[in-house]
């Protein structure tokens, strides 16, 4: 994954003295139990401006990413990677028009898709909605082919 992929949510490390009241275009500001701040902006551009400003002031911060593991029931023997990614993106955007997919990682074995992988998105709201809905039907003609989504926890 490109660690510099721009998103709409900033993560400000604990013990960083930041006045978030001066930020413009903030959608939400959340402080976790560990004192880490998550600030969501209305656009990637506005988030990037604040990130660059904070970094110039030596504030420890970065973009926040949310990882979703997925499985698919569809037979993947005759589908290529580009078509698969387009299918996944189209289905997610239909369900969540405001989603910003930062990256898609597909697991393969012997150069063939095995039906699992993970996506990286930039907002907790989209993450929670996908996990809550859990199932995404691929085709209305065949409800036996679908994506299922799970929280992806890195160790």
Backbone as a printed PyTorch tensor [residue, N CA C, xyz], in Angstrom:
tensor([[[  0.8310,  -1.1800,   0.0000],
         [  0.0000,   0.0000,   0.0000],
         [  0.8760,   1.2440,   0.0000]],

        [[  0.4460,   2.2400,  -0.7280],
         [  1.1170,   3.5240,  -0.7220],
         [  0.7580,   4.2430,   0.5730]],

        [[  1.7050,   4.3880,   1.4630],
         [  1.4240,   4.9810,   2.7710],
         [  1.1000,   6.4690,   2.6840]],

        [[  1.3020,   7.0850,   1.5350],
         [  0.9960,   8.4960,   1.3780],
         [ -0.3310,   8.7170,   0.6530]],

        [[ -1.1500,   7.6950,   0.5380],
         [ -2.4450,   7.8180,  -0.1090],
         [ -3.2890,   8.8090,   0.6780]],

        [[ -3.7800,   9.8180,   0.0020],
         [ -4.5030,  10.9040,   0.6650],
         [ -5.9480,  10.5160,   0.9420]],

        [[ -6.4020,  10.8170,   2.1400],
         [ -7.7720,  10.5350,   2.5310],
         [ -8.4210,  11.7390,   3.1740]],

        [[ -9.5860,  11.5140,   3.7900],
         [-10.3480,  12.6010,   4.4040],
         [-10.2580,  12.6070,   5.9240]],

        [[ -9.5530,  11.6280,   6.5080],
         [ -9.4650,  11.5580,   7.9660],
         [ -8.0130,  11.6610,   8.4170]],

        [[ -7.7680,  12.5460,   9.3770],
         [ -6.4400,  12.6980,   9.9740],
         [ -6.3980,  11.9960,  11.3180]],

        [[ -5.2730,  11.3990,  11.6050],
         [ -5.0050,  10.8110,  12.9050],
         [ -3.9080,  11.6600,  13.5350]],

        [[ -4.2120,  12.2730,  14.6670],
         [ -3.2230,  13.0760,  15.3910],
         [ -2.8280,  12.2830,  16.6300]],

        [[ -1.5450,  12.0020,  16.7550],
         [ -1.0420,  11.1580,  17.8400],
         [ -1.3110,  11.7960,  19.2080]],

        [[ -1.4100,  10.9340,  20.2180],
         [ -1.6540,  11.4300,  21.5720],
         [ -0.5070,  12.3270,  22.0110]],

        [[ -0.7650,  13.1530,  22.9800],
         [  0.2060,  14.0920,  23.5620],
         [  0.6150,  15.2010,  22.5960]],

        [[ -0.1160,  15.3840,  21.5080],
         [  0.1630,  16.4750,  20.5760],
         [ -0.7930,  17.6210,  20.8960]],

        [[ -0.2550,  18.7950,  21.1650],
         [ -1.0720,  19.9590,  21.5130],
         [ -1.5420,  20.6370,  20.2270]],

        [[ -2.8260,  20.4380,  19.9100],
         [ -3.3830,  20.9800,  18.6710],
         [ -4.7340,  21.6180,  18.9720]],

        [[ -4.9180,  22.8350,  18.4890],
         [ -6.2110,  23.5040,  18.6210],
         [ -7.0320,  23.1960,  17.3730]],

        [[ -7.9170,  22.2310,  17.4890],
         [ -8.7100,  21.8060,  16.3280],
         [ -9.8580,  22.7710,  16.0310]],

        [[-10.1360,  23.7010,  16.9180],
         [-11.2020,  24.6770,  16.6770],
         [-10.8780,  25.5980,  15.5060]],

        [[ -9.6080,  25.7380,  15.1870],
         [ -9.2110,  26.6110,  14.0860],
         [ -9.3160,  25.9290,  12.7150]],

        [[ -9.5470,  24.6230,  12.7020],
         [ -9.6610,  23.9040,  11.4330],
         [-10.9950,  24.2060,  10.7640]],

        [[-10.9450,  24.3890,   9.4600],
         [-12.1730,  24.6130,   8.6980],
         [-12.5950,  23.3100,   8.0190]],

        [[-13.8870,  23.2240,   7.7100],
         [-14.4520,  22.1030,   6.9460],
         [-14.3440,  20.7610,   7.6650]],

        [[-14.4210,  20.7900,   8.9950],
         [-14.3650,  19.5550,   9.7920],
         [-15.7660,  18.9430,   9.8440]],

        [[-15.8430,  17.6640,   9.5440],
         [-17.1020,  16.9190,   9.6210],
         [-17.2610,  16.3270,  11.0240]],

        [[-16.1770,  15.7390,  11.5430],
         [-16.2260,  15.1810,  12.8940],
         [-14.8420,  15.2270,  13.5250]],

        [[-14.8470,  15.2780,  14.8490],
         [-13.6150,  15.3100,  15.6380],
         [-13.8190,  14.3480,  16.7980]],

        [[-13.0450,  13.2820,  16.8170],
         [-13.2250,  12.2360,  17.8290],
         [-11.9040,  11.9880,  18.5400]],

        [[-11.9570,  11.9230,  19.8740],
         [-10.7740,  11.5910,  20.6590],
         [-10.9960,  10.2090,  21.2610]],

        [[-10.0910,   9.2890,  20.9810],
         [-10.2240,   7.9200,  21.4840],
         [ -9.8340,   7.8540,  22.9610]],

        [[-10.0700,   6.7020,  23.5550],
         [ -9.7070,   6.4920,  24.9540],
         [ -8.2160,   6.6270,  25.1980]],

        [[ -7.4160,   6.4070,  24.1560],
         [ -5.9620,   6.5280,  24.2910],
         [ -5.4650,   7.9300,  23.9360]],

        [[ -6.4290,   8.8820,  23.7980],
         [ -6.1130,  10.2880,  23.5280],
         [ -5.6870,  10.5660,  22.0830]],

        [[ -5.8040,   9.6030,  21.1950],
         [ -5.5290,   9.8280,  19.7720],
         [ -6.7340,  10.5480,  19.1760]],

        [[ -6.4890,  11.5410,  18.3160],
         [ -7.5730,  12.3150,  17.6950],
         [ -7.7820,  11.8420,  16.2660]],

        [[ -9.0380,  11.7220,  15.8810],
         [ -9.4240,  11.3990,  14.5060],
         [-10.3050,  12.5370,  14.0130]],

        [[ -9.8270,  13.2460,  13.0030],
         [-10.5580,  14.3990,  12.4910],
         [-10.8970,  14.1510,  11.0310]],

        [[-12.2010,  14.1370,  10.7460],
         [-12.6600,  13.9180,   9.3790],
         [-12.9990,  15.2610,   8.7410]],

        [[-12.5300,  15.4460,   7.5050],
         [-12.7830,  16.6760,   6.7580],
         [-13.7620,  16.4060,   5.6200]],

        [[-14.2860,  17.4750,   5.0620],
         [-15.2720,  17.3320,   3.9990],
         [-14.6630,  16.9370,   2.6540]],

        [[-13.3510,  17.0660,   2.5140],
         [-12.7040,  16.6970,   1.2520],
         [-11.2510,  16.2970,   1.4970]],

        [[-10.7150,  15.5890,   0.5420],
         [ -9.3080,  15.1820,   0.6130],
         [ -8.4190,  16.4210,   0.5770]],

        [[ -8.7770,  17.4000,  -0.2320],
         [ -7.9810,  18.6240,  -0.3730],
         [ -7.8760,  19.3730,   0.9560]],

        [[ -8.9890,  19.5270,   1.6490],
         [ -8.9630,  20.2340,   2.9330],
         [ -8.1920,  19.4610,   3.9910]],

        [[ -8.3020,  18.1580,   3.9670],
         [ -7.5490,  17.3260,   4.9070],
         [ -6.0460,  17.4540,   4.6420]],

        [[ -5.6920,  17.4370,   3.3780],
         [ -4.2720,  17.5390,   2.9970],
         [ -3.6690,  18.8780,   3.4520]],

        [[ -4.4240,  19.9600,   3.3030],
         [ -3.9360,  21.2780,   3.7320],
         [ -3.6130,  21.2840,   5.2210]],

        [[ -4.5160,  20.7370,   6.0230],
         [ -4.3080,  20.7130,   7.4710],
         [ -3.1350,  19.7940,   7.8180]],

        [[ -3.0550,  18.6420,   7.1690],
         [ -1.9420,  17.7130,   7.4190],
         [ -0.6090,  18.4010,   7.1460]],

        [[ -0.4800,  19.0560,   6.0100],
         [  0.7680,  19.7370,   5.6590],
         [  1.1020,  20.8280,   6.6730]],

        [[  0.0700,  21.5660,   7.1170],
         [  0.2790,  22.6200,   8.1190],
         [  0.7630,  22.0250,   9.4380]],

        [[  0.1280,  20.9420,   9.8810],
         [  0.5220,  20.3130,  11.1460],
         [  1.9320,  19.7310,  11.0710]],

        [[  2.2600,  19.0990,   9.9670],
         [  3.6050,  18.5350,   9.8010],
         [  4.6540,  19.6480,   9.8330]],

        [[  4.3330,  20.7920,   9.2240],
         [  5.2820,  21.9160,   9.2370],
         [  5.5050,  22.4510,  10.6560]],

        [[  4.5580,  22.1770,  11.5600],
         [  4.6730,  22.5920,  12.9620],
         [  5.1810,  21.4430,  13.8530]],

        [[  5.6960,  20.4010,  13.2230],
         [  6.2380,  19.2190,  13.9100],
         [  5.2100,  18.4940,  14.7780]],

        [[  3.9710,  18.5120,  14.3490],
         [  2.9060,  17.7580,  15.0230],
         [  2.8980,  16.3560,  14.4180]],

        [[  2.8930,  15.3480,  15.2610],
         [  2.8760,  13.9650,  14.7930],
         [  1.4620,  13.5940,  14.3540]],

        [[  1.2840,  13.4220,  13.0430],
         [ -0.0240,  13.0980,  12.4940],
         [  0.1420,  12.3940,  11.1470]],

        [[ -0.9430,  11.7790,  10.6950],
         [ -0.9310,  11.0710,   9.4130],
         [ -2.3740,  10.8430,   8.9820]],

        [[ -2.5400,  10.3320,   7.7740],
         [ -3.8780,   9.9510,   7.3340],
         [ -4.3000,   8.6970,   8.0790]],

        [[ -5.5810,   8.5970,   8.3480],
         [ -6.1260,   7.4090,   9.0000],
         [ -6.7400,   6.5110,   7.9380]],

        [[ -6.4440,   5.2170,   8.0280],
         [ -6.9540,   4.2390,   7.0680],
         [ -7.7700,   3.1840,   7.7860]],

        [[ -8.7930,   2.6890,   7.1190],
         [ -9.6650,   1.6520,   7.6710],
         [ -9.6480,   0.4610,   6.7180]],

        [[ -9.2490,  -0.6960,   7.2370],
         [ -9.0830,  -1.9030,   6.4280],
         [-10.2690,  -2.8420,   6.5910]],

        [[-10.8090,  -3.2900,   5.4610],
         [-11.9160,  -4.2420,   5.4450],
         [-11.4950,  -5.4990,   4.6940]],

        [[-11.5540,  -6.6210,   5.3560],
         [-11.2770,  -7.9060,   4.7240],
         [-12.5410,  -8.3310,   3.9820]],

        [[-12.3960,  -8.9630,   2.8090],
         [-13.5790,  -9.4600,   2.1070],
         [-13.3530, -10.8590,   1.5620]],

        [[-14.4570, -11.5420,   1.3600],
         [-14.5020, -12.8290,   0.6700],
         [-15.5650, -12.7110,  -0.3990]],

        [[-15.4150, -13.5050,  -1.4450],
         [-16.3990, -13.4990,  -2.5240],
         [-16.7630, -14.9410,  -2.8550]],

        [[-18.0390, -15.1690,  -3.1140],
         [-18.4930, -16.5270,  -3.4300],
         [-18.4370, -16.8100,  -4.9230]],

        [[-18.2460, -15.7980,  -5.7320],
         [-18.2350, -15.9480,  -7.1940],
         [-17.0520, -16.8030,  -7.6470]],

        [[-17.2790, -17.6090,  -8.6570],
         [-16.2010, -18.3870,  -9.2780],
         [-15.2960, -17.4150, -10.0260]],

        [[-14.0250, -17.3940,  -9.6950],
         [-13.0940, -16.4070, -10.2480],
         [-12.1470, -16.9790, -11.3020]],

        [[-12.4250, -18.1490, -11.7960],
         [-11.4830, -18.7770, -12.7360],
         [-11.3490, -18.0170, -14.0480]],

        [[-12.3960, -17.3310, -14.4790],
         [-12.3370, -16.6370, -15.7710],
         [-12.3900, -15.1200, -15.6560]],

        [[-11.9840, -14.5810, -14.5400],
         [-12.0170, -13.1250, -14.3560],
         [-10.5990, -12.6140, -14.0990]],

        [[-10.2640, -11.4870, -14.7180],
         [ -8.9220, -10.9410, -14.4850],
         [ -8.9630,  -9.9210, -13.3500]],

        [[ -7.8060,  -9.5380, -12.8870],
         [ -7.6840,  -8.6640, -11.7160],
         [ -8.3530,  -7.3080, -11.9440]],

        [[ -8.1460,  -6.7220, -13.0990],
         [ -8.7230,  -5.4020, -13.3800],
         [-10.2450,  -5.4660, -13.3680]],

        [[-10.8200,  -6.4930, -14.0020],
         [-12.2790,  -6.6440, -14.0010],
         [-12.8090,  -6.8760, -12.5960]],

        [[-12.0790,  -7.6550, -11.8140],
         [-12.4980,  -7.9400, -10.4410],
         [-12.5110,  -6.6660,  -9.6130]],

        [[-11.4580,  -5.8620,  -9.7190],
         [-11.3980,  -4.6140,  -8.9630],
         [-12.5110,  -3.6630,  -9.3860]],

        [[-12.7860,  -3.5860, -10.6940],
         [-13.8710,  -2.7320, -11.1850],
         [-15.2120,  -3.1910, -10.6230]],

        [[-15.4330,  -4.4890, -10.5940],
         [-16.6670,  -5.0520, -10.0520],
         [-16.8320,  -4.6610,  -8.5870]],

        [[-15.7910,  -4.8380,  -7.8060],
         [-15.8340,  -4.5120,  -6.3820],
         [-16.0740,  -3.0170,  -6.1670]],

        [[-15.3430,  -2.1860,  -6.8780],
         [-15.4940,  -0.7280,  -6.7450],
         [-16.9080,  -0.2960,  -7.1270]],

        [[-17.4030,  -0.7890,  -8.2580],
         [-18.7500,  -0.4050,  -8.7060],
         [-19.8150,  -0.7900,  -7.6910]],

        [[-19.7310,  -1.9950,  -7.1550],
         [-20.7230,  -2.4510,  -6.1790],
         [-20.6570,  -1.6250,  -4.8940]],

        [[-19.4530,  -1.3300,  -4.4200],
         [-19.3120,  -0.5270,  -3.2000],
         [-19.7960,   0.9110,  -3.4100]],

        [[-19.5080,   1.4820,  -4.5750],
         [-19.9430,   2.8540,  -4.8500],
         [-21.4550,   2.9530,  -5.0140]],

        [[-22.0800,   1.8950,  -5.5380],
         [-23.5420,   1.8880,  -5.6280],
         [-24.1690,   1.8980,  -4.2300]],

        [[-23.5870,   1.1360,  -3.3250],
         [-24.1020,   1.0420,  -1.9650],
         [-23.7270,   2.2680,  -1.1250]],

        [[-22.5360,   2.8310,  -1.3830],
         [-21.9940,   3.9510,  -0.5940],
         [-21.4330,   5.0160,  -1.5350]],

        [[-22.2870,   5.9040,  -2.0540],
         [-21.8270,   6.8780,  -3.0620],
         [-20.6680,   7.7720,  -2.6110]],

        [[-20.5020,   8.0070,  -1.3120],
         [-19.4370,   8.9040,  -0.8520],
         [-18.1440,   8.1680,  -0.4990]],

        [[-18.0870,   6.8630,  -0.7420],
         [-16.9100,   6.0840,  -0.3560],
         [-15.6800,   6.5220,  -1.1560]],

        [[-14.5480,   6.4960,  -0.4870],
         [-13.2670,   6.7970,  -1.1310],
         [-12.3650,   5.5810,  -0.9010]],

        [[-12.2470,   4.7500,  -1.9170],
         [-11.4330,   3.5410,  -1.8160],
         [ -9.9930,   3.9200,  -2.1260]],

        [[ -9.1240,   3.7440,  -1.1510],
         [ -7.7280,   4.1330,  -1.3030],
         [ -6.8890,   3.0340,  -1.9330]],

        [[ -7.2390,   1.7870,  -1.6570],
         [ -6.4360,   0.6800,  -2.1870],
         [ -7.2420,  -0.6070,  -2.1030]],

        [[ -6.9410,  -1.5320,  -3.0050],
         [ -7.5210,  -2.8730,  -2.9880],
         [ -6.3720,  -3.8590,  -3.0970]],

        [[ -6.3140,  -4.7830,  -2.1620],
         [ -5.2840,  -5.8280,  -2.1920],
         [ -5.9810,  -7.1700,  -2.3410]],

        [[ -5.5770,  -7.9240,  -3.3380],
         [ -6.1780,  -9.2210,  -3.6240],
         [ -5.1940, -10.3250,  -3.3090]],

        [[ -5.6840, -11.3810,  -2.6770],
         [ -4.8390, -12.5260,  -2.3930],
         [ -4.8880, -13.4940,  -3.5660]],

        [[ -3.7180, -14.0180,  -3.9110],
         [ -3.6010, -14.9160,  -5.0520],
         [ -2.8010, -16.1510,  -4.6590]],

        [[ -3.0450, -17.2140,  -5.4080],
         [ -2.2690, -18.4390,  -5.2610],
         [ -2.0070, -18.9660,  -6.6600]],

        [[ -0.7520, -19.2290,  -6.9640],
         [ -0.3580, -19.6780,  -8.3030],
         [ -0.8710, -18.7260,  -9.3820]],

        [[ -0.7500, -17.4230,  -9.1340],
         [ -1.1720, -16.3640, -10.0520],
         [ -2.6630, -16.3800, -10.3680]],

        [[ -3.4690, -16.9070,  -9.4910],
         [ -4.9180, -16.9230,  -9.6640],
         [ -5.5740, -16.3180,  -8.4300]],

        [[ -6.6370, -15.5450,  -8.6570],
         [ -7.3990, -14.9700,  -7.5450],
         [ -8.0190, -16.0890,  -6.7250]],

        [[ -7.9660, -15.9530,  -5.4030],
         [ -8.5430, -16.9970,  -4.5550],
         [ -9.8290, -16.5420,  -3.8580]],

        [[-10.2900, -15.3270,  -4.1690],
         [-11.5790, -14.8790,  -3.6460],
         [-11.5340, -14.1450,  -2.3220]],

        [[-10.3520, -13.7210,  -1.8980],
         [-10.2370, -12.9430,  -0.6680],
         [ -9.2860, -11.7720,  -0.8860]],

        [[ -9.3510, -10.8350,   0.0120],
         [ -8.4680,  -9.6830,  -0.0520],
         [ -8.9270,  -8.6490,   0.9470]],

        [[ -8.4300,  -7.4330,   0.7910],
         [ -8.9110,  -6.3540,   1.6480],
         [ -8.8980,  -5.0340,   0.8990]],

        [[ -9.7810,  -4.1490,   1.3390],
         [ -9.8400,  -2.8060,   0.7890],
         [ -9.4860,  -1.8330,   1.8970]],

        [[ -8.9860,  -0.6860,   1.4900],
         [ -8.6320,   0.3640,   2.4370],
         [ -9.4560,   1.5930,   2.0660]],

        [[-10.1850,   2.1190,   3.0560],
         [-10.9960,   3.3090,   2.8470],
         [-10.5980,   4.3690,   3.8750]],

        [[-11.1530,   5.5690,   3.7220],
         [-10.6630,   6.6850,   4.5440],
         [-11.6430,   7.2300,   5.5760]],

        [[-12.8350,   6.6460,   5.7170],
         [-13.7870,   7.1780,   6.7060],
         [-14.3840,   6.0490,   7.5440]],

        [[-14.4530,   6.2610,   8.8280],
         [-15.0250,   5.2670,   9.7420],
         [-16.5130,   5.0710,   9.4670]],

        [[-17.1860,   6.1220,   9.0330],
         [-18.6210,   6.0220,   8.7320],
         [-18.8630,   4.9940,   7.6220]],

        [[-18.0820,   5.0510,   6.5550],
         [-18.2180,   4.0880,   5.4540],
         [-17.8280,   2.6870,   5.9220]],

        [[-16.7760,   2.6080,   6.7130],
         [-16.3150,   1.3340,   7.2540],
         [-17.4350,   0.6610,   8.0530]],

        [[-18.0320,   1.3980,   8.9850],
         [-19.0910,   0.8400,   9.8270],
         [-20.3150,   0.4300,   9.0180]],

        [[-20.6520,   1.2170,   8.0130],
         [-21.8110,   0.8920,   7.1740],
         [-21.5830,  -0.4130,   6.4090]],

        [[-20.4030,  -0.5940,   5.8610],
         [-20.1040,  -1.8130,   5.1120],
         [-20.0920,  -3.0230,   6.0310]],

        [[-19.4660,  -2.8990,   7.1950],
         [-19.4190,  -4.0120,   8.1460],
         [-20.8310,  -4.3460,   8.6350]],

        [[-21.6350,  -3.3290,   8.8780],
         [-23.0050,  -3.5550,   9.3470],
         [-23.8450,  -4.2810,   8.2940]],

        [[-23.7380,  -3.8370,   7.0440],
         [-24.4890,  -4.4860,   5.9610],
         [-23.9000,  -5.8490,   5.6320]],

        [[-22.6100,  -5.9830,   5.7800],
         [-21.8340,  -7.2120,   5.6520],
         [-21.8790,  -7.8950,   4.2920]],

        [[-23.0190,  -7.9580,   3.6580],
         [-23.1770,  -8.7330,   2.4260],
         [-23.4990,  -7.8000,   1.2640]],

        [[-22.8190,  -8.0020,   0.1420],
         [-23.0260,  -7.1900,  -1.0450],
         [-23.2550,  -8.1280,  -2.2240]],

        [[-24.4820,  -8.1900,  -2.7140],
         [-24.8530,  -9.0730,  -3.8210],
         [-24.1600,  -8.5860,  -5.0940]],

        [[-23.5780,  -9.4960,  -5.8390],
         [-22.8780,  -9.1470,  -7.0680],
         [-23.8590,  -8.9420,  -8.2170]],

        [[-24.8100,  -9.8610,  -8.3670],
         [-25.7620,  -9.8040,  -9.4640],
         [-27.1610, -10.0830,  -8.9370]],

        [[-28.1170,  -9.2630,  -9.3650],
         [-29.5010,  -9.4740,  -8.9460],
         [-30.0400, -10.8030,  -9.4820]],

        [[-29.4350, -11.3060, -10.5560],
         [-29.8610, -12.5730, -11.1550],
         [-29.4470, -13.7850, -10.3330]],

        [[-28.3680, -13.6270,  -9.5640],
         [-27.8470, -14.7690,  -8.8180],
         [-27.4420, -14.3250,  -7.4150]],

        [[-28.3250, -14.5170,  -6.4530],
         [-28.0480, -14.0850,  -5.0860],
         [-27.0640, -14.9960,  -4.3690]],

        [[-26.6010, -16.0300,  -5.0400],
         [-25.5920, -16.9230,  -4.4670],
         [-24.1770, -16.3700,  -4.6630]],

        [[-24.0460, -15.3200,  -5.4580],
         [-22.7440, -14.6950,  -5.6780],
         [-22.7310, -13.3500,  -4.9620]],

        [[-21.8600, -13.2390,  -3.9410],
         [-21.8360, -12.0140,  -3.1530],
         [-20.4840, -11.8350,  -2.4680]],

        [[-20.2340, -10.5910,  -2.0580],
         [-19.0830, -10.2500,  -1.2230],
         [-19.5550, -10.2760,   0.2260]],

        [[-18.7100, -10.7170,   1.1320],
         [-18.9410, -10.5270,   2.5610],
         [-17.7360,  -9.7700,   3.1120]],

        [[-17.9950,  -8.8900,   4.0670],
         [-16.9590,  -8.0130,   4.6060],
         [-16.7820,  -8.2330,   6.0990]],

        [[-15.5350,  -8.0840,   6.5460],
         [-15.1800,  -8.2960,   7.9470],
         [-14.1770,  -7.2340,   8.3670]],

        [[-14.1480,  -6.9560,   9.6500],
         [-13.1060,  -6.0650,  10.1760],
         [-11.7630,  -6.7420,   9.9600]],

        [[-10.8090,  -5.9750,   9.5070],
         [ -9.4570,  -6.4750,   9.2490],
         [ -8.5740,  -5.9680,  10.3770]],

        [[ -8.0710,  -6.8740,  11.1830],
         [ -7.2640,  -6.4890,  12.3280],
         [ -5.8250,  -6.9560,  12.1010]],

        [[ -4.9280,  -5.9880,  11.9710],
         [ -3.5060,  -6.3310,  11.7860],
         [ -2.8760,  -6.6170,  13.1270]],

        [[ -1.9850,  -7.5880,  13.1270],
         [ -1.3040,  -7.9310,  14.3840],
         [  0.1340,  -7.5110,  14.3370]]])
